[in-house]
Amino acid sequence: PNWYASKQANHEVVPTWNYAVVHAYGSIMFRDDEKWLRGVIGKLTRTMELDQPKPWSMGQAPRDYLAAQLGDIVGVELPISHLIGKWKMSQNRIEPDQAGVITGLRQRNGDREIWIADVIDAAKPATDKH
C-alpha cells in the first residue's frame, strides 16, 4: 500500500499482490514404472543442470543409492485437457497507483520484480503509457 499514490489521498488501501498463474486440467495418473520414472528424472536433471559449469548426471550416483532415491519418488503424469491462465497485475488500480507499484518493484531490482513491473507497464492501455 505504501507504493499507492491514493494512500496519501484517502488511506483506502490494503496489501495486495500481483500474480500470474496457469491452471492445468486433466486426469491425473500416478506412475510406478521405474523405466518411465528414470526417463522423466533424467530429462528433468539434464534440463536443470544444463547451465552448470559441470552438470551432474544420474550416472554419477551409485546405483544402489539412486535406486533407493527413485523408490521414494511418486511419479505423476497429467495429460492436459485444457489450460486457464489468470493474472492480477494492478489492473484494478488507478494509473498513479500502478506507476507507484512499477517504481517500487523496479527499485527492488530483482529479476522477478522487474519482470512483474514490465508486465504491469505493458498491460496498461496505450493512452496511459508514459
Accessible surface in RSA format (square Angstrom, percent):
REM  Atomic radii and reference values for relative SASA: ProtOr
REM  Chains: A
REM  Algorithm: Lee & Richards
REM  Probe-radius: 1.40
REM  Slices: 20
REM RES _ NUM      All-atoms   Total-Side   Main-Chain    Non-polar    All polar
REM                ABS   REL    ABS   REL    ABS   REL    ABS   REL    ABS   REL
RES PRO A   1    55.86  40.7  41.77  38.1  14.09  51.2  41.77  34.5  14.09  87.6
RES ASN A   2   112.83  77.8  91.67  88.6  21.16  50.9  27.27  65.6  85.56  82.7
RES TRP A   3    91.33  36.7  79.33  38.4  12.00  28.2  61.30  32.7  30.03  48.7
RES TYR A   4    11.13   5.2   9.30   5.3   1.83   4.8   3.86   2.9   7.27   9.0
RES ALA A   5    50.38  46.3  35.30  54.5  15.08  34.3  44.14  62.2   6.24  16.5
RES SER A   6    15.96  13.5  12.05  16.1   3.91   9.0  15.53  33.1   0.43   0.6
RES LYS A   7    53.31  26.0  53.31  32.7   0.00   0.0  19.78  17.8  33.53  35.7
RES GLN A   8   133.33  74.6 107.73  78.7  25.60  61.0  53.97 114.9  79.36  60.2
RES ALA A   9    87.86  80.8  46.78  72.2  41.09  93.5  56.95  80.2  30.92  81.9
RES ASN A  10    77.51  53.5  55.58  53.7  21.93  52.8  27.90  67.1  49.62  48.0
RES HIS A  11   124.96  68.3 106.49  74.0  18.47  47.2  73.36  75.6  51.60  60.0
RES GLU A  12   139.20  79.9 111.80  84.6  27.40  65.2  46.15  89.3  93.05  76.0
RES VAL A  13    25.14  16.5   4.41   4.0  20.74  50.0   7.62   6.6  17.52  47.5
RES VAL A  14   105.84  69.6 102.81  93.1   3.03   7.3 103.84  90.2   2.00   5.4
RES PRO A  15    79.41  57.9  67.89  61.9  11.52  41.9  68.34  56.4  11.07  68.8
RES THR A  16    51.24  36.4  29.05  29.4  22.19  52.9  19.13  25.7  32.11  48.5
RES TRP A  17   185.45  74.4 178.73  86.5   6.72  15.8 152.10  81.1  33.35  54.1
RES ASN A  18    32.19  22.2  14.08  13.6  18.11  43.6   1.90   4.6  30.29  29.3
RES TYR A  19   104.98  49.0  99.62  56.7   5.36  13.9  68.23  51.3  36.75  45.3
RES ALA A  20    58.20  53.5  26.80  41.4  31.40  71.4  27.21  38.3  30.99  82.1
RES VAL A  21    56.41  37.1  48.34  43.8   8.06  19.4  54.11  47.0   2.30   6.2
RES VAL A  22    97.65  64.3  72.73  65.8  24.93  60.1  72.73  63.2  24.93  67.6
RES HIS A  23    73.37  40.1  69.72  48.5   3.65   9.3  46.21  47.6  27.16  31.6
RES ALA A  24    46.83  43.1  21.82  33.7  25.01  56.9  21.82  30.7  25.01  66.3
RES TYR A  25    94.54  44.1  91.41  52.0   3.13   8.2  64.98  48.8  29.56  36.4
RES GLY A  26    35.24  43.5   0.00   N/A  35.24  43.5   7.89  21.6  27.35  61.3
RES SER A  27    88.52  74.8  78.79 105.1   9.73  22.4  44.54  94.8  43.98  61.6
RES ILE A  28    96.45  54.9  75.91  56.6  20.54  49.5  75.91  54.7  20.54  55.7
RES MET A  29    79.52  41.2  75.10  49.7   4.42  10.5  40.26  34.2  39.26  52.0
RES PHE A  30   138.78  69.4 109.54  67.8  29.24  76.1 109.94  66.7  28.84  82.5
RES ARG A  31    66.31  27.8  60.19  30.7   6.12  14.6  14.71  20.1  51.60  31.3
RES ASP A  32   144.21 101.0 115.11 114.6  29.10  68.8  46.18 108.7  98.04  97.8
RES ASP A  33    68.06  47.7  59.70  59.4   8.36  19.8  27.94  65.8  40.11  40.0
RES GLU A  34    94.91  54.5  87.95  66.5   6.96  16.6  37.49  72.5  57.41  46.9
RES LYS A  35   173.75  84.8 163.34 100.2  10.41  24.8 109.85  98.9  63.90  68.1
RES TRP A  36    53.46  21.5  44.13  21.4   9.33  21.9  40.00  21.3  13.46  21.8
RES LEU A  37    11.70   6.5  11.70   8.4   0.00   0.0  11.70   8.2   0.00   0.0
RES ARG A  38    82.34  34.6  78.53  40.0   3.82   9.1  37.43  51.2  44.91  27.2
RES GLY A  39    33.93  41.8   0.00   N/A  33.93  41.8  33.30  91.4   0.63   1.4
RES VAL A  40    60.09  39.5  57.96  52.5   2.14   5.1  58.98  51.2   1.11   3.0
RES ILE A  41    33.89  19.3  33.89  25.3   0.00   0.0  33.89  24.4   0.00   0.0
RES GLY A  42     6.78   8.4   0.00   N/A   6.78   8.4   6.57  18.0   0.21   0.5
RES LYS A  43   136.50  66.6 134.57  82.6   1.93   4.6  79.12  71.2  57.39  61.1
RES LEU A  44    98.45  54.8  93.78  67.1   4.67  11.7  97.81  68.7   0.64   1.7
RES THR A  45    20.52  14.6  15.66  15.9   4.86  11.6  10.20  13.7  10.32  15.6
RES ARG A  46   149.68  62.8 143.43  73.1   6.25  14.9  75.40 103.1  74.27  45.0
RES THR A  47    92.02  65.5  78.00  79.1  14.03  33.4  55.47  74.5  36.56  55.3
RES MET A  48   126.28  65.4 111.35  73.7  14.93  35.5  93.98  79.9  32.30  42.8
RES GLU A  49    44.86  25.8  44.86  33.9   0.00   0.0   2.51   4.9  42.35  34.6
RES LEU A  50   142.67  79.5 126.12  90.2  16.55  41.6 127.23  89.4  15.43  41.5
RES ASP A  51   122.46  85.8  88.74  88.3  33.72  79.7  48.60 114.4  73.86  73.7
RES GLN A  52    84.35  47.2  77.18  56.4   7.17  17.1   9.38  20.0  74.97  56.9
RES PRO A  53   128.74  93.8  90.92  82.9  37.82 137.5 104.44  86.2  24.30 151.0
RES LYS A  54   184.46  90.0 164.40 100.9  20.06  47.8 111.09 100.0  73.37  78.2
RES PRO A  55    67.57  49.2  56.08  51.1  11.49  41.8  56.08  46.3  11.49  71.4
RES TRP A  56   101.24  40.6  97.04  47.0   4.21   9.9  81.17  43.3  20.08  32.6
RES SER A  57    51.09  43.2  49.72  66.4   1.37   3.2  38.10  81.1  12.99  18.2
RES MET A  58    27.31  14.1  23.62  15.6   3.69   8.8  20.16  17.1   7.15   9.5
RES GLY A  59    74.61  92.0   0.00   N/A  74.61  92.0  41.98 115.2  32.64  73.1
RES GLN A  60   112.99  63.2  77.34  56.5  35.65  84.9  39.55  84.2  73.44  55.7
RES ALA A  61    16.41  15.1   5.30   8.2  11.11  25.3   8.76  12.3   7.65  20.3
RES PRO A  62    86.59  63.1  74.12  67.6  12.46  45.3  86.10  71.1   0.49   3.0
RES ARG A  63   212.49  89.2 204.62 104.3   7.87  18.7  78.94 107.9 133.54  80.9
RES ASP A  64   113.19  79.3  99.49  99.0  13.71  32.4  48.38 113.9  64.81  64.6
RES TYR A  65   123.01  57.4 116.94  66.5   6.07  15.8  86.58  65.1  36.43  44.9
RES LEU A  66    20.50  11.4  20.50  14.7   0.00   0.0  20.50  14.4   0.00   0.0
RES ALA A  67    49.15  45.2  39.40  60.8   9.75  22.2  40.67  57.3   8.48  22.5
RES ALA A  68    59.53  54.7  44.82  69.2  14.71  33.5  56.43  79.5   3.11   8.2
RES GLN A  69    76.80  42.9  75.65  55.3   1.15   2.7  14.36  30.6  62.44  47.4
RES LEU A  70     7.89   4.4   5.01   3.6   2.88   7.3   5.38   3.8   2.51   6.8
RES GLY A  71    66.91  82.5   0.00   N/A  66.91  82.5  35.93  98.6  30.99  69.4
RES ASP A  72   120.36  84.3  87.43  87.0  32.93  77.9  30.93  72.8  89.44  89.2
RES ILE A  73    72.45  41.2  58.13  43.3  14.33  34.5  61.34  44.2  11.11  30.2
RES VAL A  74   105.09  69.2  85.70  77.6  19.38  46.7  88.51  76.9  16.58  45.0
RES GLY A  75     3.22   4.0   0.00   N/A   3.22   4.0   3.22   8.8   0.00   0.0
RES VAL A  76    75.63  49.8  50.58  45.8  25.04  60.3  50.58  44.0  25.04  67.9
RES GLU A  77    53.28  30.6  49.78  37.7   3.50   8.3  16.26  31.4  37.02  30.2
RES LEU A  78    66.08  36.8  48.35  34.6  17.74  44.6  48.51  34.1  17.57  47.3
RES PRO A  79    69.04  50.3  53.78  49.0  15.26  55.5  65.63  54.2   3.41  21.2
RES ILE A  80    99.65  56.7  64.80  48.3  34.85  84.0  65.12  46.9  34.53  93.7
RES SER A  81    84.04  71.0  45.99  61.4  38.04  87.6  48.41 103.1  35.63  49.9
RES HIS A  82    93.35  51.0  85.61  59.5   7.73  19.8  72.51  74.7  20.84  24.2
RES LEU A  83   102.87  57.3  75.26  53.8  27.61  69.4  75.29  52.9  27.58  74.2
RES ILE A  84    75.19  42.8  72.11  53.7   3.09   7.4  75.19  54.1   0.00   0.0
RES GLY A  85    54.79  67.6   0.00   N/A  54.79  67.6  21.43  58.8  33.37  74.7
RES LYS A  86   118.14  57.6 105.15  64.5  13.00  30.9  60.81  54.7  57.34  61.1
RES TRP A  87   122.16  49.0 108.99  52.8  13.17  30.9  85.32  45.5  36.84  59.8
RES LYS A  88    37.10  18.1  37.10  22.8   0.00   0.0  36.36  32.7   0.75   0.8
RES MET A  89     3.06   1.6   1.37   0.9   1.69   4.0   1.37   1.2   1.69   2.2
RES SER A  90     1.28   1.1   1.28   1.7   0.00   0.0   0.00   0.0   1.28   1.8
RES GLN A  91   103.79  58.0  78.55  57.4  25.24  60.1  56.14 119.5  47.65  36.1
RES ASN A  92   100.43  69.3  61.49  59.4  38.94  93.8  44.42 106.9  56.01  54.1
RES ARG A  93    52.84  22.2  42.30  21.6  10.53  25.1   4.52   6.2  48.32  29.3
RES ILE A  94   103.81  59.1  95.18  70.9   8.63  20.8 102.71  74.0   1.10   3.0
RES GLU A  95    63.05  36.2  56.00  42.4   7.05  16.8  25.40  49.1  37.65  30.7
RES PRO A  96    63.57  46.3  56.39  51.4   7.18  26.1  60.02  49.6   3.55  22.1
RES ASP A  97     0.46   0.3   0.46   0.5   0.00   0.0   0.00   0.0   0.46   0.5
RES GLN A  98    15.55   8.7  15.55  11.4   0.00   0.0   0.02   0.0  15.53  11.8
RES ALA A  99    33.84  31.1  31.56  48.7   2.29   5.2  33.24  46.8   0.60   1.6
RES GLY A 100    18.60  22.9   0.00   N/A  18.60  22.9  16.23  44.5   2.37   5.3
RES VAL A 101     7.48   4.9   7.48   6.8   0.00   0.0   7.48   6.5   0.00   0.0
RES ILE A 102     5.93   3.4   5.93   4.4   0.00   0.0   5.93   4.3   0.00   0.0
RES THR A 103    73.32  52.1  68.84  69.8   4.48  10.7  47.05  63.2  26.27  39.7
RES GLY A 104     4.21   5.2   0.00   N/A   4.21   5.2   2.51   6.9   1.70   3.8
RES LEU A 105    15.66   8.7  15.66  11.2   0.00   0.0  15.66  11.0   0.00   0.0
RES ARG A 106    88.18  37.0  78.60  40.1   9.58  22.8  41.93  57.3  46.24  28.0
RES GLN A 107   139.63  78.1 108.05  79.0  31.58  75.2  45.83  97.5  93.80  71.1
RES ARG A 108   156.38  65.7 125.44  63.9  30.94  73.7  36.03  49.2 120.35  72.9
RES ASN A 109   112.21  77.4  95.05  91.9  17.16  41.3  19.01  45.8  93.19  90.1
RES GLY A 110    24.18  29.8   0.00   N/A  24.18  29.8  24.18  66.3   0.00   0.0
RES ASP A 111   130.73  91.6 116.59 116.0  14.14  33.4  38.89  91.5  91.84  91.6
RES ARG A 112   172.69  72.5 163.36  83.3   9.33  22.2  66.88  91.4 105.81  64.1
RES GLU A 113    29.07  16.7  29.07  22.0   0.00   0.0   5.12   9.9  23.95  19.6
RES ILE A 114    59.06  33.6  59.06  44.0   0.00   0.0  59.06  42.5   0.00   0.0
RES TRP A 115   134.15  53.8 130.80  63.3   3.35   7.9 108.19  57.7  25.96  42.1
RES ILE A 116    23.99  13.7  23.99  17.9   0.00   0.0  23.99  17.3   0.00   0.0
RES ALA A 117     0.00   0.0   0.00   0.0   0.00   0.0   0.00   0.0   0.00   0.0
RES ASP A 118    65.15  45.6  61.29  61.0   3.87   9.1  24.87  58.5  40.29  40.2
RES VAL A 119    22.09  14.5  19.11  17.3   2.98   7.2  21.82  19.0   0.27   0.7
RES ILE A 120     1.00   0.6   0.25   0.2   0.76   1.8   0.25   0.2   0.76   2.1
RES ASP A 121    24.79  17.4  24.79  24.7   0.00   0.0   1.95   4.6  22.84  22.8
RES ALA A 122    70.77  65.1  49.93  77.1  20.84  47.4  51.76  72.9  19.01  50.4
RES ALA A 123    48.32  44.4  12.46  19.2  35.86  81.6  24.00  33.8  24.32  64.4
RES LYS A 124     8.23   4.0   1.22   0.7   7.01  16.7   3.27   2.9   4.96   5.3
RES PRO A 125    83.29  60.7  71.28  65.0  12.01  43.7  83.29  68.8   0.00   0.0
RES ALA A 126    90.58  83.3  67.25 103.8  23.34  53.1  68.33  96.2  22.25  59.0
RES THR A 127   132.11  94.0  95.95  97.3  36.16  86.2  89.96 120.8  42.15  63.7
RES ASP A 128    56.69  39.7  44.85  44.6  11.84  28.0   5.48  12.9  51.22  51.1
RES LYS A 129    89.42  43.6  66.92  41.1  22.50  53.6  50.74  45.7  38.69  41.2
RES HIS A 130   157.34  86.0  90.76  63.1  66.58 170.3 103.47 106.6  53.87  62.7
END  Absolute sums over single chains surface
CHAIN  1 A     9770.5       7891.9       1878.6       5817.5       3953.0
END  Absolute sums over all chains
TOTAL          9770.5       7891.9       1878.6       5817.5       3953.0
